[in-house]
Amino acid sequence: MTLGLMIDIVRPEGDHVTLLVLAPHPTLGFTYTGGEEGSWERAHPGSERPWWLTGRYKVLIELD
């Protein structure tokens, strides 16, 4: 069950690719996006970047 909570979709910031990934820990979401370049940082000033923006995941499948 835990492994199922770690499989997510990531759409990297500024890219047109969709990734099926294994997250570094169980998550409650399923789809994570970066949005426009730098949008997360502007919305969360001074906060540490989340795992999907720093690349702390293992890519299972890449779809163009």
N, C-alpha and C positions, 0 to 999 in steps of 0.2 A: 504493500500500500504506500509506503514512504517513497519508493522509487517513482510511482505514478505522480506524486505531488512535486517531483523534481523535474519533470519533463514539461518544458515551456516553449513558447514561440517568441523569438526575438527578431525585431526589425531594426537593425542598426541605424544610428543617426547618419543622415546624409547618404544612405545606400539604398538600392532598390532590390535588395535580396531579403529573403525570409529564411530564418534558421530555426530548425527544431533542435533544441538544446537540452542538455542535462545541467540543471542549475546547481550551484554549490551547496544548496540546502533546500529543504521542502519550502514551497511557496503557496500562497493562497490565490495568487493570480494565475493567468495562463498566457496572456499576450503582453509583451513589454516592447515599447518603442522608444526611440530616442527623440523623435520629433524633429523640429528644425535644429540646425546647428547651434548648440549652446543653450537651448531652451530649458533644459533641466537645471542647469547651473543658475540661470536667471530666476527661475521659480523657487530655488532652494539655495540662496546665497550662504556660503560658509559651511554647507553640509558635505559630507563625504559622498562621492559618486557611488551609485548602486552597482550591484554586480553585473547587470546587463549593459551598463555603459562602460565598464572597465574591462569587459571581456573575460570575467571570471566564470566561464562556463565551458562545457565541452560540446562541440558541435556534433550532432548526430546525423543531420541531413541538411543540405543547403539547397534551396530552391531559388532560381533566378526569376 
